[in-house]
Amino acid sequence: MQNSMINKLKGGIFGLLVGDALGVPYEFHNPEQIPPFEQIDMIPPKNFRTSYPSVKYGTWSDDGAQALCLLDSLICKGIFDLKDFSDRVLAWYTKGLWAVDNYVFDAGIQTSWALSEYKHGTAPELCGNVRPDGKGNGALMRVLPLALWHDGTDEELVEDAHRQCLITHGHITNQVCCALYCLVARKLLSDENFDDALADSVQNLRSIYKNNKYSEYAEDFEFTLRPDEPDIWQGTGSGYVVDSIRSAFMIMKTASSYEETVKQAVALGHDTDTTACIVGGIAGIKFGYENIPQKWLGMLRDSDKAEKITEELIKIKL
C-alpha cells in the first residue's frame, strides 16, 4: 500500500511536469499543425516550428513552476496560506522561483496583470479579479499539489481549491473547476477508476454546494459546467478553463496509459502545455510514476529539484 501511494504521489507531480514540458514546443499551434500522433515527443520532428525556439526541450513552463510554488508553500506552512502562496507566485514572476533556469518565458495576460496589482499592494483576495470575467486556466493548471497534500474533509479541500485561485483567477467559474478537479484527484488517489471518480466527485461537490453560503457556486456549477448533460465532457484544448477541464476529462475517459494521455492532449493543439499538464497530473496518479516513459523523465530539466520537493511531500503523507 505504501509503495502504491508513493507511485501515485510521484506520478501526480512528475505527471504534470512532464506533460507541461512535452506540450511546450507545440503551444499555440492548431491541431492540423501538430505532428502525427506517433511523432509527438519531447523533441518534435525536425521540420516542426516550435513555439519557443530559445527554450530547451524538457523545460516546464509557468504551469509547472506555479504548481511547485503551491507545493512549496503547503510544505513550508503546513496549511494553505494565501499570502505565502501569493508571495511565491510573485517571486516566480519576478525572480523565476521554481522556473527552470529561473527563466520565465510564458506568463498569461491575466496572471501578469494580477501579479502587477499584488506587487503594488493590492490584497491577494482581490488581485484575481483585475479582469472580472477572466476565465483562463491559469489556476487549474497549478492546483493538483493541493489535492495530493490535503488531509482535510472534502469541503475543506474545496475551500482551499477556491482560495488558491484568488491571486490570479478569481472568477467563480475558475474556483468551481479547481474544486471539481481536486475532488477527482482525491478519488484517484483512493484507487477509484476515472468514471467513478468523476461521478462521485460531481455528487460530492453538489452536496457541498447545497450549503447556502455556496449558492453562487452551485449556480455556476450547474449552469456553466453542466455536469449532468450527456456527452458534456468534450473539449478542444483551448485556454478557457471550462474547456480545459472538459478536455482533460474527455481524454481520461479513454486513455490506457500515461503516454497516450498526454500525447492526446498535445494532439488537440492550442494550449498544449497546459492541457497536457492538467491531464498529465491526474493521469500520473491513475497510471503511476512507473508508467511515465523513462526517456521523458530523463529529459526533464531540473528534475532533481522536483524530486527533492516530492520526497518532502511523500514524508508528510506517509
C-alpha positions in Angstrom: 0.0 0.0 0.0 2.8 2.4 0.9 4.6 1.8 -2.4 1.4 2.3 -4.3 0.8 5.7 -2.7 4.4 6.8 -3.4 3.8 5.8 -7.0 0.7 7.9 -7.2 2.1 10.9 -5.4 5.2 11.0 -7.6 3.1 10.2 -10.6 1.0 13.3 -9.9 3.9 15.7 -9.5 6.0 14.3 -12.3 2.9 13.7 -14.5 2.1 17.3 -14.5 5.7 18.5 -15.0 6.4 16.0 -17.9 3.0 16.8 -19.5 3.8 20.5 -19.3 7.3 20.1 -20.8 6.0 17.8 -23.5 3.5 20.4 -24.6 5.7 23.5 -24.5 7.1 23.2 -28.1 3.6 22.7 -29.6 1.8 25.6 -27.9 -0.3 27.9 -30.0 -0.5 25.6 -33.0 -3.8 24.5 -34.4 -4.5 20.7 -34.3 -3.9 20.3 -38.0 -0.3 21.7 -37.5 0.5 19.2 -34.8 2.7 16.3 -36.0 1.0 12.9 -36.4 0.3 11.2 -33.0 3.2 8.7 -33.2 5.6 11.6 -33.8 4.6 13.7 -30.8 7.5 13.6 -28.5 9.6 15.8 -26.1 11.7 16.6 -29.2 9.4 17.4 -32.1 10.2 16.3 -35.7 12.9 18.4 -37.4 10.6 20.2 -39.7 8.3 21.4 -36.9 8.5 25.1 -35.9 8.5 25.1 -32.1 6.7 27.8 -30.1 9.8 28.8 -28.1 13.0 28.2 -30.1 15.2 29.5 -27.3 13.7 27.2 -24.7 15.5 23.8 -24.4 13.4 20.7 -24.7 12.3 19.2 -21.4 11.6 22.5 -19.8 8.4 23.0 -17.8 6.6 26.4 -18.1 4.6 28.6 -15.8 2.2 25.7 -15.2 4.8 23.5 -13.5 6.6 26.4 -11.8 3.4 27.7 -10.1 2.4 24.2 -9.1 5.7 23.8 -7.4 5.2 27.2 -5.7 2.0 25.9 -4.3 3.5 22.6 -3.1 6.5 24.5 -1.6 4.1 26.8 0.3 2.0 23.9 1.6 5.0 22.0 2.8 6.6 25.1 4.5 3.4 26.5 6.1 1.5 23.2 6.9 -1.7 24.9 5.8 -2.9 26.7 2.7 -1.8 30.3 3.3 -3.0 32.6 0.5 -0.4 35.3 1.3 2.5 33.0 1.4 1.4 31.3 -1.8 0.9 34.7 -3.5 4.4 35.8 -2.4 5.8 32.7 -4.0 3.9 33.1 -7.2 5.1 36.7 -7.4 8.7 35.5 -6.8 8.2 33.1 -9.7 7.1 36.0 -11.9 9.8 38.5 -10.9 12.7 36.2 -10.0 12.0 32.8 -11.6 11.3 30.9 -8.4 10.8 27.2 -9.4 11.2 28.0 -13.1 13.8 26.0 -14.9 17.0 28.1 -15.0 14.9 30.8 -13.2 13.7 31.8 -16.6 10.1 32.9 -17.1 9.1 32.6 -20.7 5.3 32.1 -20.6 3.1 34.2 -18.4 -0.6 34.7 -19.2 -2.1 38.2 -19.6 -4.4 37.8 -16.6 -1.6 36.4 -14.4 0.7 39.3 -15.4 -2.0 41.9 -14.6 -3.0 40.3 -11.3 0.6 40.0 -10.1 1.3 43.5 -11.0 -1.6 44.5 -8.8 -0.2 42.4 -6.0 3.2 43.8 -6.3 1.7 47.3 -5.9 -0.1 46.4 -2.7 -3.5 45.1 -3.7 -4.8 42.3 -1.3 -4.3 38.8 -2.8 -8.1 38.2 -2.4 -8.8 41.0 -5.0 -6.0 40.6 -7.5 -7.6 37.8 -9.5 -10.5 40.0 -10.3 -8.4 42.5 -12.2 -10.2 41.1 -15.2 -13.6 40.3 -13.6 -14.7 38.0 -16.4 -11.3 36.3 -16.8 -11.8 32.5 -17.1 -8.4 31.3 -18.3 -7.0 28.0 -17.0 -4.1 29.6 -15.0 -5.4 28.4 -11.6 -6.5 25.0 -12.7 -3.1 24.2 -14.2 -1.3 24.5 -10.8 -3.9 23.2 -8.3 -3.0 19.5 -8.2 -0.5 19.6 -5.4 -3.2 20.8 -3.1 -5.2 17.6 -3.7 -2.0 15.5 -3.2 -1.1 17.2 0.1 -4.5 17.7 1.7 -5.7 15.6 4.6 -8.9 17.6 5.4 -12.5 17.0 4.6 -13.8 17.3 1.0 -15.3 20.6 1.9 -12.0 21.9 3.4 -10.3 20.8 0.2 -12.9 22.6 -1.9 -12.5 25.8 0.2 -8.7 25.8 -0.3 -9.1 25.0 -4.0 -11.3 28.1 -4.3 -8.9 30.3 -2.4 -5.8 29.3 -4.3 -7.4 30.8 -7.4 -7.8 34.3 -5.9 -4.4 35.7 -6.5 -4.6 35.4 -10.3 -8.0 33.9 -11.4 -10.7 35.0 -9.0 -13.8 34.3 -11.1 -16.2 31.7 -9.5 -16.0 29.5 -12.7 -12.3 29.1 -12.1 -12.9 28.2 -8.5 -15.5 25.6 -9.3 -13.3 23.9 -11.9 -10.4 23.7 -9.5 -12.7 22.3 -6.8 -14.1 19.5 -9.0 -10.6 18.7 -10.3 -9.2 18.3 -6.8 -12.0 16.0 -5.7 -11.4 13.8 -8.8 -7.7 13.7 -8.0 -8.5 12.7 -4.4 -10.7 9.9 -5.6 -8.0 8.6 -8.0 -5.6 8.6 -5.1 -8.0 6.1 -3.5 -7.8 3.8 -6.5 -11.2 4.6 -8.0 -11.5 4.2 -11.7 -11.8 7.5 -13.6 -15.5 7.3 -14.5 -16.5 6.5 -10.9 -14.1 9.2 -9.5 -15.8 11.8 -11.7 -19.3 10.7 -11.0 -18.7 10.6 -7.2 -16.9 14.0 -7.3 -19.8 15.6 -9.1 -22.2 14.4 -6.4 -19.8 15.4 -3.6 -19.4 18.9 -4.9 -23.1 19.2 -5.5 -23.7 18.2 -1.9 -21.2 20.7 -0.6 -22.7 23.5 -2.7 -26.1 22.9 -1.1 -25.0 25.0 1.8 -26.5 28.5 1.3 -23.1 30.1 1.5 -22.2 28.4 -1.8 -25.4 29.4 -3.7 -23.4 31.3 -6.3 -21.0 28.4 -6.7 -23.9 25.9 -7.1 -25.4 28.0 -9.8 -22.2 28.2 -11.7 -21.6 24.5 -11.3 -24.9 23.6 -12.7 -25.3 26.1 -15.5 -21.7 26.7 -16.6 -20.1 23.2 -16.1 -23.4 21.4 -16.7 -22.1 18.1 -15.3 -25.2 16.1 -16.0 -25.6 17.0 -19.6 -25.0 14.0 -21.9 -21.5 13.9 -23.5 -20.6 17.2 -21.8 -17.0 16.1 -21.1 -15.7 17.1 -24.6 -13.0 19.7 -25.2 -10.9 21.3 -27.8 -7.7 22.1 -25.8 -8.3 25.8 -25.5 -7.2 28.1 -22.7 -10.8 28.6 -21.4 -11.0 26.9 -18.0 -14.2 25.0 -18.7 -12.9 23.7 -22.0 -9.6 22.8 -20.2 -11.3 20.6 -17.6 -13.6 19.1 -20.2 -10.6 18.3 -22.4 -8.7 16.6 -19.6 -11.7 14.5 -18.5 -12.5 13.6 -22.1 -9.0 12.2 -22.5 -9.0 10.4 -19.2 -12.2 8.5 -20.1 -10.4 6.6 -22.9 -6.7 6.7 -22.4 -5.0 3.5 -21.4 -1.5 4.8 -20.4 0.2 8.0 -19.3 2.0 8.4 -22.6 -1.3 8.1 -24.6 -3.0 10.6 -22.3 -0.5 13.4 -22.7 0.0 12.8 -26.4 -3.8 13.1 -26.9 -3.6 16.4 -25.0 -0.9 17.7 -27.3 -2.8 16.5 -30.4 -5.7 18.8 -29.6 -3.4 21.8 -30.3 -3.9 25.3 -28.9 -2.9 25.4 -25.2 -0.9 22.2 -25.4 1.4 22.6 -22.4 -1.5 23.5 -20.1 -3.9 20.8 -21.3 -1.1 18.2 -21.0 -0.2 19.5 -17.6 -3.7 19.3 -16.3 -4.5 15.9 -17.6 -0.9 14.7 -17.1 -1.2 15.2 -13.3 -4.3 13.1 -12.8 -3.0 10.5 -15.4 0.2 10.3 -13.3 -2.0 9.5 -10.3 -4.0 6.9 -12.2 -1.2 5.1 -14.0 1.6 5.9 -11.5 5.1 7.3 -11.7 6.4 4.0 -13.1 4.2 4.4 -16.1 5.7 7.7 -17.2 8.2 7.0 -20.0 11.7 6.9 -18.7 13.0 8.7 -21.7 10.8 11.7 -20.8 11.7 11.6 -17.1 15.4 11.5 -18.2 14.9 14.6 -20.4 13.0 16.6 -17.7 15.3 19.6 -16.8 15.8 20.5 -13.1 14.2 17.1 -12.2 16.5 16.9 -9.2 14.7 19.9 -7.6 11.3 18.4 -8.4 12.5 15.1 -6.9 13.6 16.7 -3.7 10.3 18.5 -3.0 8.3 15.5 -4.0 10.2 13.5 -1.4 9.2 16.1 1.2 5.6 15.6 0.2 5.9 11.8 0.5 7.4 12.1 4.0 4.4 14.2 5.1 1.9 11.9 3.6 3.4 8.6 4.8 
